[in-house]
Amino acid sequence: MKKIDLHIHTVPTISDRAFTYSLDSFKRYVTEAKLDAVAVTNHDVFDGAQFRQIQQALDATTVFPGIEINVDKGHVLIIGDASKLEDFEAKAAMISQRITKVGDSVSVKELVQIFGKLEDYLVIPHYDKGPAVAGETLEQLRPYVCAGEVDSAKKFVRNIKDVTKLPPVLFSDSRMAVDMRSLPTRQTFIDCGMVTLEALKRCLGDKAKVALTERDGNKLWQVFENGQQLSTGLNILIGARSTGKTHTLNQIFKSVKRVKYIEQFSLVQRDEATYEREFRSNIERERSAFSDQYLAGLKRVLDGVVKVDLNANDRRTTAYLDTLLRSAEEADRQDAFSKADLFDEVEFPIGNVTTLQSLIESVRQVIENVEYRPIIEKHVDLSALKRLAIQLIEVLRSKILDADKRRLVNSLVREVKQGLKIRTSAVQVEDVDLYEVAMDRKRVERFKDLVESLKKGAVVSRDTLQGFTIEARKQAYSGAGEIRGASGTKLAFGDAFRKYDDAYGYLLELMQIEGLPPGDFYKLFAKIDYRILNKDGHEVSGGERSEFRLLQEIADAQNYDLLLIDEPESSFDNLFLKSEVNQILKSISETMPVVVVTHNSTVGASVGADYLLYTTKRLVDGVPEYRIFSGYPTDKQLTSVDGEVANSHVTLLNSLEAGAETYERRRQGYEAVKN
């Protein structure tokens, strides 16, 4: 197995943070990480002179020339053959000429024009890593791509298991800086002999030949620069009090990005009233996405209704009728100015292109969708869809141009009408769009019906989580205080609430409240309230609230790359730990690494860990030195990174059972009362 890192930065660029390059740091990294091959891949730049210096300094390691290019807003690594350095240097210079400021990029077509046969290079896009290459851009690149770069062990394993995904690679993406204190721990192992460009392409294209570790494949991955590994599944961390377990968790938290850390006692109930408020607040925050989605229809309607002024419409209509009658009564008083065609001319209506814009966006999404591409192509001709999109865009441009012309003509008509009005005593008929006035009334009626429907109490959603039920219910607000709480402000809503039964009148009152964002109005007409029910269908008790929060926090870890839990037994009983917590921990560890610190055999011995870590502490010249021994749960011995060993049987009994003697005595006690 060869250890490689093909994503290393040595030049600060406009797309990068500032750093001072150090060849010594680069050499230290390659030596201590024992890398067999590296690639220098700076953002949209290749420094040939610097590359030759690096190549000479790292003579025992294969060094590839490369460049990280911004392609249609995503990043792609292009890695070449060191034997064709001058050619690569010239092509990279063409990229640098095109990308000169933040936001610049090249298209796939331009990339091919510059590099020619892309199949002669190693092409690795950001895949499960931002800024990712996706959609049509990825499809255009796919014939040349052999692997996709990810940014965590979780995503590496997920992509390895998914047959629809590209083979993953995990690289450091590090800056070889003067101040580089800790060494990167993200590299990929490949099963190949000599490390050549062709060998890399063949190996990286085969999931069976890429791994996170040399000996254990994708079961383990390196977390600390000293070589300490963790399982990609469920890790149990044990040890006596004050031996560095929490210290180790904190180290992991600092070493890995996007970590969910559930600290000891963080979910324990304290003051009842305060805890109740915090619990409800957390539930509402966690479920805010559902509330926003449920109220999305109201928000769309409301965005149109806030522009409606029925009173102004009534005044314009009244003025129109009054001036129309007076104009008819005074027809005999008309002069040359009032008889002009433009004197009573109405303005052109300005059409709305929102629907057309939404239609174009919908067609674009169908065209660019990758996930359901086979189904789409089965029923729809994509080339026809593209022609449809082009025609719709042409219609949109035509409508926008037409609207601009109408606005220009309307401004001229207004100007002429104003000039004629000044020069005559005849009555000029006020302009009003009666169709729009009628539509405004319909909009308000629809809005009122929608709000009244939302105010009627009803359960709108039920979700389950390990025996708990999360119930969402819509209903009317009961007072101004509830509305203020929903607004997240300290503004007064007393006057507005007096009009609460009249949706439109209430909206007008909300619009008068200074400092209240119009974008938040939709939250203030009906509330979405949440209840958590236990297995018996009753609202949860104080202890059950803590249990639910733990399960919710663990489930939320799916959005992260690593889950850390510090001694869950400090807050929860064994039956809950064994039935609910162990089950969800085991389930989530199938998709991401999990580390649990425990002294409890219910978790430590029963959960079915994939990997075991044992911490110890000793004083060296009065300074505590923490050590970690690790191995598989079935190993007779646990081993430290420097080769020391600890007896697994003794370690487990001392850490989880308070020693063999205590364990045996307790076992005998259970036997005595059995049956």
C-alpha positions in Angstrom: 0.0 0.0 0.0 1.2 3.5 -0.9 0.3 6.6 1.2 -0.5 9.7 -0.9 -1.6 13.3 -0.5 -2.3 14.9 -3.9 -3.8 18.2 -2.6 -1.1 20.4 -1.1 -0.7 24.3 -1.3 2.6 26.1 -1.4 1.6 29.5 -2.9 -1.0 31.9 -1.4 -3.4 33.1 -4.1 -6.5 35.3 -4.4 -8.6 32.1 -3.7 -6.6 31.3 -0.6 -5.8 32.6 2.9 -2.5 34.3 3.4 0.4 32.2 4.6 4.2 32.1 4.4 5.5 29.1 2.5 8.1 26.9 4.2 10.0 24.1 2.4 11.1 22.8 5.8 7.5 22.3 6.9 6.8 20.5 3.6 9.8 18.2 4.2 8.8 17.5 7.8 5.3 16.6 6.8 6.4 14.2 4.1 9.0 12.6 6.3 6.8 12.2 9.5 3.7 11.2 7.6 5.8 8.7 5.5 4.2 9.8 2.3 5.1 7.9 -0.9 3.6 10.5 -3.3 2.5 14.1 -3.1 1.1 16.7 -5.6 1.6 20.5 -5.5 -1.9 21.9 -6.4 -2.2 25.7 -5.9 -5.3 27.6 -6.7 -5.2 28.5 -10.5 -1.4 28.9 -10.4 1.6 26.6 -11.0 5.1 27.9 -10.0 7.5 25.8 -12.0 10.7 27.1 -10.3 9.3 26.3 -6.9 8.1 22.9 -8.0 11.6 22.0 -9.2 13.0 23.0 -5.8 10.4 20.9 -4.0 11.1 17.9 -6.3 14.8 18.1 -5.6 14.3 18.5 -1.8 11.9 15.5 -1.7 14.0 13.2 -3.8 12.8 10.0 -2.0 9.2 10.9 -2.6 7.3 11.1 -6.0 6.2 14.7 -6.6 3.5 15.4 -9.2 2.8 18.8 -10.8 -0.7 19.9 -10.3 -3.2 22.8 -10.2 -6.5 23.4 -8.4 -8.8 25.1 -10.9 -12.1 26.9 -10.4 -14.3 25.2 -13.0 -17.9 26.6 -13.2 -17.7 27.6 -9.5 -16.4 24.2 -8.3 -12.8 23.1 -7.7 -11.0 20.5 -9.8 -7.5 19.0 -9.3 -5.6 18.5 -12.6 -2.4 16.5 -11.9 0.2 15.9 -14.6 3.3 13.9 -15.4 6.5 15.3 -14.0 8.3 14.1 -17.2 6.3 16.7 -19.2 6.8 19.6 -16.8 7.4 22.3 -19.4 4.1 21.5 -21.2 2.2 21.4 -17.9 3.7 24.7 -16.9 2.6 26.4 -20.1 -1.0 25.1 -19.8 -1.2 26.1 -16.2 -0.1 29.6 -17.2 -3.1 29.9 -19.6 -5.4 29.1 -16.6 -3.7 31.9 -14.6 -4.3 34.3 -17.5 -8.1 33.5 -17.4 -8.6 33.5 -13.6 -7.4 36.8 -12.3 -9.9 37.8 -9.6 -12.2 36.2 -7.0 -15.3 34.7 -8.8 -13.5 34.0 -12.1 -13.8 30.4 -13.5 -13.3 28.4 -16.6 -15.8 26.1 -18.3 -15.2 22.5 -19.0 -15.0 23.4 -22.7 -12.2 25.9 -22.0 -10.5 23.3 -19.7 -10.4 20.8 -22.6 -9.2 23.5 -25.0 -6.3 24.3 -22.7 -5.2 20.8 -21.6 -6.2 18.9 -24.7 -6.6 15.3 -23.9 -7.8 15.4 -20.3 -7.6 11.6 -20.2 -3.8 12.0 -20.1 -4.1 13.7 -16.7 -5.4 12.7 -13.3 -8.7 14.6 -12.9 -10.1 14.8 -9.3 -13.1 17.1 -8.7 -14.3 18.3 -5.3 -17.1 15.8 -5.0 -18.4 15.5 -1.4 -16.5 18.6 -0.4 -17.2 22.3 -1.0 -17.0 24.0 -3.4 -18.2 20.9 -5.1 -18.5 20.2 -8.8 -22.0 19.1 -9.6 -24.8 18.9 -12.1 -24.0 19.3 -15.8 -20.4 20.3 -15.1 -19.7 17.0 -13.3 -21.4 15.1 -16.2 -19.1 16.8 -18.7 -16.0 15.9 -16.7 -17.1 12.4 -15.8 -15.3 10.7 -18.8 -12.0 12.0 -17.5 -12.6 11.5 -13.7 -11.4 8.5 -11.8 -12.0 9.6 -8.2 -13.8 12.4 -6.2 -12.3 14.3 -3.3 -14.2 14.2 0.0 -13.4 16.0 3.3 -14.0 13.5 6.1 -13.7 9.8 7.0 -17.5 9.6 7.2 -17.9 10.7 3.6 -15.1 8.5 2.5 -16.7 5.4 3.9 -20.2 6.5 2.7 -18.9 6.9 -0.9 -17.0 3.6 -0.7 -20.3 1.8 0.2 -22.4 3.5 -2.4 -22.1 1.9 -5.8 -23.5 5.0 -7.5 -20.7 7.2 -6.1 -17.2 7.8 -7.5 -14.2 6.2 -5.6 -13.3 8.6 -2.8 -10.0 10.2 -1.9 -9.2 12.0 1.3 -6.4 14.6 1.1 -5.0 17.2 3.5 -5.7 20.3 1.4 -3.0 21.8 3.6 -0.8 24.9 3.4 2.9 24.2 3.9 3.4 27.2 6.1 6.1 28.4 8.5 3.7 28.3 11.4 2.3 24.8 10.7 2.3 23.4 14.2 0.3 20.2 13.8 0.8 17.9 10.8 -2.2 16.9 8.6 -3.8 13.5 9.2 -5.9 13.2 6.1 -4.3 11.0 3.4 -5.3 8.1 1.3 -3.7 4.6 0.9 -3.7 3.0 -2.5 -2.8 -0.6 -3.4 -0.2 -0.3 -6.1 3.5 -0.8 -6.8 5.5 2.0 -8.5 3.7 5.3 -8.1 3.3 6.6 -11.6 0.5 8.8 -13.1 -0.9 5.8 -14.9 -0.7 3.6 -11.8 -2.5 6.3 -9.8 -5.3 6.6 -12.4 -5.8 2.8 -12.4 -5.8 2.4 -8.6 -7.9 5.5 -7.8 -10.6 4.3 -10.2 -11.0 1.0 -8.3 -12.7 1.2 -4.9 -11.1 -2.0 -3.8 -7.7 -0.3 -4.1 -8.3 2.8 -2.0 -8.3 2.9 1.8 -8.0 5.0 4.9 -5.4 2.9 6.6 -2.7 0.5 5.3 -3.5 -2.5 7.5 -7.2 -2.2 8.3 -8.4 -0.7 5.1 -11.5 1.4 5.7 -12.2 0.2 9.2 -9.8 2.6 10.8 -8.6 6.2 10.1 -5.9 8.4 11.6 -7.1 11.1 14.0 -3.9 12.4 15.6 -0.6 13.2 14.0 1.2 10.7 16.3 -0.6 7.9 14.4 -3.5 7.3 16.8 -6.4 5.7 15.0 -10.2 5.5 15.4 -12.7 3.1 13.9 -14.9 4.5 11.2 -17.7 2.9 13.2 -18.4 2.8 17.0 -15.5 3.6 19.4 -15.7 3.1 23.2 -13.3 5.1 25.3 -12.7 3.8 28.8 -10.3 4.5 31.7 -10.1 5.4 35.3 -11.1 8.8 36.6 -8.8 11.7 35.6 -6.8 9.6 33.1 -7.5 11.9 30.1 -10.8 10.6 28.6 -12.4 14.1 28.4 -8.9 15.5 27.4 -8.9 13.0 24.5 -12.4 14.0 23.4 -11.4 17.6 23.4 -8.3 16.8 21.3 -10.5 14.9 18.8 -12.9 17.9 18.8 -10.1 20.2 17.9 -8.6 17.9 15.3 -11.7 17.1 13.2 -14.0 19.5 11.5 -17.8 19.4 11.8 -18.0 17.5 15.1 -21.1 16.9 17.2 -20.0 16.9 20.9 -22.5 16.0 23.6 -20.7 16.9 26.8 -21.3 15.2 30.2 -24.3 16.5 32.1 -25.2 18.9 29.3 -28.7 17.5 28.9 -29.5 17.0 32.6 -32.6 18.8 34.0 -31.9 21.6 36.4 -34.5 24.3 37.3 -37.9 22.9 36.2 -39.4 26.2 34.8 -36.2 27.2 33.1 -35.7 23.8 31.7 -39.2 23.7 30.4 -38.7 27.0 28.5 -35.4 25.8 27.1 -36.8 22.5 26.1 -39.7 24.1 24.2 -37.4 26.7 22.7 -35.0 23.9 21.4 -37.9 21.9 20.0 -39.2 24.9 18.1 -35.8 25.8 16.8 -35.1 22.2 15.7 -38.5 22.1 13.9 -38.4 25.7 12.5 -37.8 24.3 9.0 -41.1 22.4 9.2 -42.9 25.5 10.4 -41.5 27.6 7.6 -42.4 24.9 5.0 -45.9 24.5 6.4 -46.5 28.3 6.3 -44.8 28.7 2.9 -48.2 29.0 1.1 -49.3 31.8 3.5 -46.0 33.6 2.9 -46.4 33.5 -0.8 -49.9 34.9 -0.6 -48.9 37.5 2.0 -46.0 38.8 -0.2 -48.7 39.9 -2.7 -51.2 41.1 -0.1 -48.8 43.5 1.6 -48.7 45.5 -1.6 -52.5 45.8 -1.7 -54.1 49.0 -0.3 -57.8 48.6 -0.5 -58.5 52.1 0.9 -56.3 53.6 -1.8 -58.0 51.5 -4.4 -61.4 52.8 -3.1 -60.2 56.4 -3.3 -58.9 55.9 -6.9 -62.1 54.3 -8.0 -64.2 57.1 -6.4 -62.0 59.7 -8.0 -62.4 58.0 -11.3 -66.2 57.9 -11.1 -66.3 61.5 -9.9 -64.1 62.9 -12.7 -65.9 60.7 -15.2 -69.3 62.2 -14.2 -68.0 65.8 -14.1 -66.3 65.3 -17.5 -69.6 64.2 -19.0 -71.5 67.1 -17.3 -69.0 69.7 -18.6 -68.6 68.3 -22.1 -69.7 71.6 -23.6 -66.8 73.4 -21.9 -64.1 71.3 -23.7 -61.3 73.2 -25.5 -58.5 72.3 -27.8 -56.4 71.0 -25.0 -59.1 68.8 -23.4 -60.1 67.4 -26.8 -56.5 66.2 -27.5 -56.3 62.4 -27.7 -53.8 62.0 -24.8 -55.9 64.2 -22.4 -57.8 61.2 -21.0 -55.5 58.5 -22.3 -54.9 55.5 -19.9 -51.5 54.1 -19.3 -50.3 50.7 -20.6 -50.6 47.9 -18.0 -47.2 46.5 -17.1 -47.2 42.7 -17.2 -45.7 40.4 -14.5 -43.0 38.0 -15.6 -42.8 36.1 -12.2 -44.7 33.1 -13.5 -42.5 32.9 -16.6 -39.3 33.2 -14.5 -40.5 30.3 -12.2 -41.3 28.2 -15.3 -37.8 28.7 -16.7 -36.2 27.8 -13.4 -38.3 24.6 -13.2 -37.2 23.6 -16.7 -33.6 24.3 -15.8 -33.8 22.1 -12.7 -35.2 19.2 -14.8 -32.4 19.6 -17.3 -29.6 19.8 -14.7 -30.9 17.2 -12.4 -28.4 14.3 -12.0 -30.0 12.2 -9.3 -33.1 11.3 -11.4 -31.5 11.6 -14.8 -32.4 8.0 -16.0 -36.1 8.5 -15.1 -36.2 12.0 -16.8 -34.6 10.7 -20.0 -37.0 7.8 -20.1 -40.0 10.2 -20.4 -38.5 13.5 -21.7 -36.2 14.4 -24.5 -33.5 16.6 -22.9 -32.7 18.3 -26.2 -36.3 19.3 -26.5 -36.3 20.6 -23.0 -33.2 22.7 -23.8 -35.0 24.1 -26.8 -38.0 24.8 -24.6 -35.8 26.7 -22.1 -34.2 28.7 -24.9 -37.6 29.7 -26.3 -38.9 30.6 -22.8 -35.9 32.8 -22.2 -36.4 34.5 -25.5 -40.1 35.2 -24.6 -38.9 36.5 -21.2 -36.4 38.8 -22.8 -39.2 40.0 -25.2 -41.6 40.6 -22.3 -39.0 42.5 -20.3 -38.2 44.7 -23.4 -41.9 45.2 -23.9 -42.4 46.2 -20.3 -39.5 48.7 -20.5 -41.0 50.2 -23.6 -44.4 50.5 -21.9 -42.8 52.2 -18.9 -41.2 54.7 -21.2 -44.4 55.4 -23.1 -46.3 55.7 -19.8 -43.9 58.3 -18.5 -44.3 60.3 -21.7 -48.1 60.0 -21.5 -48.1 61.2 -17.9 -45.9 64.1 -18.8 -48.2 65.2 -21.8 -51.4 64.7 -19.7 -49.9 66.9 -17.0 -49.0 69.6 -19.5 -52.5 69.5 -21.0 -54.2 69.6 -17.6 -52.4 72.8 -16.7 -53.6 74.6 -19.9 -57.3 73.8 -19.6 -60.1 74.1 -17.1 -61.8 71.0 -18.3 -62.0 68.0 -15.9 -59.5 65.3 -16.6 -60.7 61.7 -15.9 -58.5 60.0 -13.3 -56.8 56.8 -14.4 -57.6 53.6 -12.6 -57.2 49.9 -13.5 -60.5 48.5 -12.5 -59.4 44.9 -13.3 -56.4 45.3 -10.9 -58.7 46.8 -8.2 -61.0 43.7 -8.5 -58.1 41.3 -8.4 -56.8 43.1 -5.3 -60.1 42.4 -3.6 -59.9 38.7 -4.6 -56.4 38.5 -3.2 -57.5 39.9 0.1 -60.5 37.5 0.2 -58.2 34.5 -0.5 -55.8 35.7 2.1 -58.5 36.0 4.7 -59.8 32.4 3.9 -56.3 31.0 4.2 -55.6 32.7 7.6 -59.0 31.5 9.0 -58.2 28.0 7.9 -54.7 28.1 9.6 -56.3 29.3 12.8 -58.5 26.2 13.2 -56.8 23.9 15.6 -55.5 20.6 14.1 -52.5 18.3 14.2 -50.5 18.8 11.1 -47.5 16.5 11.6 -46.4 13.5 13.7 -42.8 12.2 13.7 -41.4 9.4 15.8 -38.0 9.0 17.4 -37.1 5.9 19.4 -40.6 5.6 21.0 -41.3 9.3 21.4 -43.8 11.1 19.2 -43.2 14.8 18.1 -46.6 16.3 17.4 -47.0 19.6 15.6 -50.3 21.4 15.9 -51.6 24.6 14.2 -53.8 27.0 16.1 -54.6 30.7 16.7 -52.6 32.9 19.0 -54.3 33.5 22.3 -52.8 36.9 23.1 -50.4 39.7 22.2 -47.7 38.1 24.4 -47.7 35.0 22.3 -47.3 37.0 19.1 -44.5 39.0 20.6 -42.7 35.8 21.5 -43.2 34.4 18.0 -41.8 37.7 16.5 -38.6 37.4 18.6 -38.8 41.1 19.4 -39.8 43.2 22.4 -42.2 45.3 20.3 -45.8 45.9 21.5 -48.6 44.0 19.7 -51.6 45.1 21.8 -53.2 47.3 19.2 -52.5 44.8 16.4 -54.1 41.9 18.4 -57.4 43.9 18.8 -57.7 43.4 15.0 -56.6 39.8 15.1 -60.0 38.4 14.0 -59.8 40.5 10.8 -56.8 39.2 8.9 -56.4 42.1 6.5 -57.0 44.7 9.3 -54.5 42.9 11.5 -52.0 43.0 8.6 -52.4 46.7 8.3 -51.7 47.1 12.0 -48.6 45.0 11.7 -47.4 47.2 8.9 -47.6 50.2 11.2 -45.3 48.6 13.9 -41.9 50.2 13.4 -39.0 47.8 13.5 -41.0 44.7 12.6 -39.5 43.1 9.4 -42.2 42.4 6.7 -40.5 39.1 5.9 -41.6 37.8 9.4 -45.3 38.7 9.1 -46.3 35.2 8.0 -45.2 33.8 11.4 -47.7 36.0 13.3 -51.1 34.9 12.0 -51.1 31.3 13.3 -48.7 29.4 15.5 -47.3 25.9 15.1 -47.0 24.4 18.6 -45.1 21.2 19.4 -45.8 18.5 21.9 -43.5 15.5 22.8 -45.4 12.4 23.7 -44.1 9.3 25.4 -44.9 5.7 24.5 -48.2 5.9 26.3 -49.3 9.0 24.4 -48.9 11.4 27.3 -46.7 14.5 27.4 -43.2 13.7 28.5 -42.1 14.2 32.1 -38.9 16.0 33.2 -36.7 12.9 33.0 -38.3 11.9 29.7 -37.5 15.3 28.3 -33.8 14.7 29.0 -34.0 11.3 27.3 -35.7 12.8 24.3 -33.1 15.5 24.0 -30.3 13.0 24.1 -31.9 10.9 21.3 -32.5 14.1 19.3 -29.0 15.3 19.7 -27.6 11.9 18.6 -30.0 11.8 15.6 -28.9 15.4 14.7 -25.3 14.1 14.5 -26.1 12.8 11.0 -25.5 16.4 9.9 -21.9 16.2 11.1 -18.8 14.1 10.3 -18.2 12.8 13.8 -20.1 12.2 17.1 -18.6 12.5 20.5 -20.5 11.6 23.7 -19.1 12.0 27.2 -20.5 9.5 29.8 -24.2 9.3 29.0 -24.7 7.1 32.1 -24.1 10.2 34.2 -27.6 11.4 33.3 -29.7 8.3 32.3 -30.7 4.9 33.7 -29.4 1.6 32.3 -32.7 0.4 30.8 -32.9 3.6 28.7 -29.3 3.3 27.7 -29.5 -0.3 26.7 -32.8 -0.2 24.8 -32.8 3.3 23.1 -29.3 4.8 23.3 -27.4 1.7 22.4 -29.7 1.0 19.4 -29.4 4.5 17.9 -25.7 4.6 18.6 -25.1 1.4 16.8 -27.3 2.5 13.9 -25.6 5.9 13.4 -22.1 4.3 13.7 -22.9 2.4 10.5 -22.7 5.7 8.6 -20.2 7.8 10.6 -17.5 7.5 13.3 -18.8 7.7 16.9 -16.8 8.0 20.1 -18.4 7.3 23.5 -16.7 7.8 26.9 -18.2 5.4 29.5 -17.6 3.7 32.8 -20.8 1.7 32.4 -20.9 -1.9 31.2 -24.4 -1.3 29.9 -22.9 0.9 27.2 -19.2 -0.2 27.2 -19.8 -4.0 27.1 -23.3 -4.3 25.6 -23.3 -1.8 22.7 -21.2 -3.9 20.4 -18.3 -1.5 19.9 -16.1 -1.8 16.8 -13.0 -0.4 18.5 -11.7 0.1 22.0 -9.6 2.9 23.5 -8.1 2.9 27.0 -6.6 6.0 28.6 -4.0 6.2 31.3 -2.1 9.0 33.1 1.3 9.2 34.6 3.3 12.1 36.0 6.6 12.8 34.2 8.6 15.5 36.2 5.3 16.6 37.8 3.6 17.0 34.4 0.7 14.7 33.5 1.3 12.5 30.5 -1.8 11.0 28.9 -1.5 7.7 26.9 -4.0 5.9 24.8 -4.0 2.1 24.2 -6.3 0.8 21.5 -7.4 -2.3 19.6 -10.4 -4.3 18.6 -12.7 -5.5 21.4 -11.7 -9.1 20.7 -7.9 -8.4 21.0 -6.1 -9.9 24.0 -4.0 -6.8 24.2 -4.4 -3.1 23.5 -1.5 -1.3 22.0 -0.2 2.3 22.2 1.2 4.1 19.1 4.7 3.5 20.5 4.3 -0.2 21.0 3.4 -0.5 24.7 0.6 -3.0 25.6 -2.2 -3.4 28.1 -4.1 -6.5 29.0 -7.6 -6.2 27.5 -9.4 -8.4 30.0 -8.0 -6.6 33.1 -8.6 -3.2 31.5 -12.2 -4.0 30.8 -13.0 -5.4 34.2 -11.3 -2.5 36.0 -12.9 0.2 33.9 -16.4 -1.2 33.5 -16.9 -3.6 36.5 -14.7 -2.1 39.3 -12.3 -5.1 39.0 -12.6 -8.9 38.8 -13.3 -9.4 42.5 -16.2 -6.9 42.6 -17.6 -8.3 39.3 -17.5 -11.9 40.7 -19.1 -10.9 44.0 -21.9 -9.0 42.2 -22.5 -11.9 39.9 -22.9 -14.3 42.8 -25.3 -11.8 44.4 -27.5 -11.9 41.3 -27.4 -15.7 41.2 -28.5 -15.9 44.9 -31.7 -14.0 44.2 -32.4 -15.6 40.9 -35.8 -17.4 40.8 
